[in-house]
Amino acid sequence: MAETCPNILVIGAAGRYTGLALPLLGDRGANVRGLVRSIEKGEKILARGASEYSVGDLRNEASLAIALRDIDAVYYIAPVYPGDESQRVGKALVDLARDAGVKKFVFSSVLNPMLTALDNHIQKVPVEEAIINSGMDFTILRPCHLYQNMVGKWPLIVEKGVFAEPYSASRRLSHVDYRDVAEAAVIGLLDDRLRNGCFDLCADGGVDRHEIAAIMSKVLGKPVRAETADVGAWLAGLPLPDDGYTRDALARMYAYYDQHGLVGNPLVLKAILGREPRSLEQFFGDLLAGRPVTAYP
């Protein structure tokens, strides 16, 4: 594909993570159409830099077909824990994009999608396979644990000086700032140097909760200690759908982290960005200063 791709469909453009790509794409002259669930959300993404929007739903193929008209490239990140991602949602979108003549497909997947114990990982495998077999040029990004997952915990961490999660504090996880992932996605959408590649995106080689608490302590200038939360109480406090799936899938994920952690290598992301990825210290500094770290509050 040429160096620019003028017509790009961003799936879930009103999302806190995917929306981070909108101003980056706009700055490079791309015409961005956002797929949103409502006119209200459509107006929101126009203010962030989208050129236009299409109201639709990932489970409504007719609305997707309309959104895909005259589109050159698609940027897709799945909704959180859709139980039907591997078939109805992800694969159907790939098929529709191919049939609509889309030339390039960029997928925000997950680190180590082959892990069968993690439902939110293994469901990415059939989607990745469909993309690779589609005939479209593709870029598959595999980010690890997101810094942004800690945003909701931050006020309580500042207040109480405790950083708790529902798995062993000694297990190491790799992390990444989704702002850096969005930058990599834009490179994949508009340039050819990531063409037909799959890329693990990590900012570090893995840190445990004690190390993260030490970084928080440094940024805040006061002690923060690492603790391990009770899984049942943790899940009960989350606003999860009562669908008989999401809660169990999360519990299995925490059990896996408790036993194995989840680590990757930072070399690829550094090479893609041409700079050091944002560090945890930088991220917590942004939170403390009130600088935006997601697309929307």
N, C-alpha and C positions, 0 to 999 in steps of 0.2 A: 504494500500500500504506500501511497505517497506520504510525505512528511506530515501533512495535515489531513485530518479526516473531518470534514465540515459538519456532517450530520450524525450526531451521537445521541443514542437513547440511554439515559441513566435510569436504571430500575431502582425504585425506592429513593428517589432523589430528595424526598422530604425527610429521610432518615438522618439520624445524628452522625452517622459514619459516612455513608455514601455521599451525603450532601457536601462533605469536605472537598470533593472533587469539582464541584460546580464552578467556584471562582477561578480555580486553576485552569480549567478548560476554557472558560470565558476569556481569561487573560491571554490565551494562546490563539484566540480567534475562532474557536469551534462554535458551531451552532448546536446548542444543547437542548434536547427535548427531555423533559423529566416525566417518568411515569409515576403518577400520584393517585391517591385514593379519593380525593375530593377537590373541588374548585378552591376551597380555602387553602389547602396545602399547595395547590398549583400557584396561587398568588404568592405564597411564602417562598417558593423556590425561584420565582421570577425576581424577587427582591435580592436573592442570593447570587444571581448571575445566570440562571437558565434563560434561554431564548424563548422557550415555549413549553407547554405541558400538555400531556394527554391523560385524561382520567380513565383509570382502568384497574384491573385486578389480575394478579398472577394466576388465579384459578379461572379466569374468564378469557378463553382463547380469542373470542371475537374482539374484545377490547385490546388484547395484545396485538392482534393483527393490524388494527388501526394505528396503534402506537408505533409499530415497526415500519410503516410506510415511508419510503424514501430515506431509510436509515442506513448509514454506512458501517457503524460500529455500535456495539452494545457493551455497557458496563453493568455487571450484575453481581449483587451480593444477596444471598438468600435471607429471608426473614429468620428471626431467631427461633430455632427448634421447630421448623415445620415437619411434622411426621411424614409428610408425603413429598419431601423435597426430591428424593431420588427418582421419582416417576412423574407425578402429576405437575409439580411446579418446575423444577430445574430442567429436566429432559424435554418437557413440552415446550418451554421457552426456547431452548436450543433449536429444536426442530422448526419452530415457527420462524425464528431468526434466519435460519438457513433457507427456508422456503421463500422468505421475503427478499432474499438477495443480499443480506447483510454480509459484509466482507470480513469483518473482524469482531471477535468476541473476547472480552476481558472478564474473567471470573475471579472474584475474591473468594477463594476457597478457605482452606485451613491447613496448618502445619500437620504433616503426617496423616493424610486422609485415610490411609489404609488401616488405621487402628480400629479393629472390630469391636473393642470394648467401649468405644466412644461413639454413640449414635450420631452425634452432630458432626463427627469426622467421616465415618464410613458411608453416610448418605451422600457425601460429596463425590465419591468414587464413580458412580454411574453418570453423574453430571459431567465430570471431567472426561470420562470416556466418550460421552456423546459429543462434547465439544471437539475433542481431538479427532474423532471420526467424521465430523460434519463437513469437512472440506473448507470451512472458514479458517482464515488465519486466527490464531488465538494467543492469548497470554493468560496463564493461570498463576495467580498469586496465592501463596500459602502463608498467611500471617500466623504468628503464634498468639499467645495470650495478650490481650490489648491493655495498654496503660489505661485506656478510657473506662475499663471495667471497674476501676477504683474510684471514679468520680463520685458515685453515689455514697461511698463510704467516707469520703474526705471530711465533711463537716464533723462527723462523730470522731474521727481520728484526731482532728485538731482539738476538739473539746475534751476527749477522754484520754488521749495519749495511748490508744490501743488500736492495733491493726490486727483484726481477726478474720480468718477465712475457715471454711469447714473441711480442712484437710491438714495433714501434718505440716507444721511450720518449718520443718527441716528439708522438705522436698523442694527441689529446684525446678523452676519454670522459666522459660524464656519469655520475654516481653517485647512489645513493639508499640510505637505510637501510630494510631491510624492516620494521622496527618502524613506520616511518611509513606504508609501504604497507599493513600490517595495520590500522593505524588508519583509513586511507581505506576499506579493505574493510569494516570494521565500520560506517562511516557509510553505505556503499552498501547494506549488508544491512538496517540498522535504520531508516534515514531515507529520505526521498524526494528530497532535494535533488541527489543524483547519478543520479536515475532516468533511464534510457535515454540515457546519455552514455558517451563514450569519452575517457579522460583520460591524457595523458602525465604520468608521475610522475618528476620529476628534482629533486634537491636543489641542483644547480649547472648551469651552462651548459657544462661541460666543462673538465677539467683533464688535463694530461699527467703522466707518471710522475715527472718531475723535480719538479713542483709537489707531488705527493703525497708524495714522499720528503722534501721540505722541511717539510711538515706533520708527518710522522712524526718528523723530527729535532727539531722544536719540542716535541712531546709527550714524547719520550724524553729530551730534554736531551743528545743525542749525535748525531753525524752519521749520516745514512742516505743512501746514494747509489742512484740509479736505474741499472739495467742491463737489457739485453735478453737473454733466455734463448734458447738454441737450441730451435727448435720440436720437432724429433725427440726430443731428450733430455727435454724437458718432458713430451711426451705419453707417453713410455716410463715416466716416473715416476708417472703418474696411475693409480689403480686403475680402469681402464676395462674394460667388457665386451668380449670378443673376438667382436664381432658383425658385423664388416665394415662398420659404419655409424658408430658413435659417434666413433671416432678420426678418421675422414675428415671428419666434420661439424665437429669441433672444429678440425681443421687449416684448414678453409675459413674458419671464423670468425676465427681468428687472422690469416689472410692478409688478410681484409677489414679488420680493425682496423688491421693494419700499413699498409694503403693509405689508409684513409678515416677511421679512428676511428669514434666513434658519439656524437653530441651531441644534447641536447634542451634544453628550456626549463624553468626552475624555477617559473614563475609559477603554473601550475595547482595544483601540490602545495601551495604556500603558501596559496593561496586555499581549498583543501579543508580543510586543517588549521587555518586561522585563526591560524597562527604560522609562524615560520621552520622549515623542515625541519631535522632533525639534520644537523650538519656533519661533515665528515671529522675535524676536530679533536676534536669531541665523541665520535665513534665510537672513535677511537684512545685517547682518554682513558678510555673505558669498558673497552676491552681491557686497558689498562695497569693499571687498578684492579681487574680481575677481575670486573667487572659483566657479567651475562649479556646477550648481544646476539642470541642465537638462542633458540628455544623449549627446545631440549634440547642438551646438550653434544655 
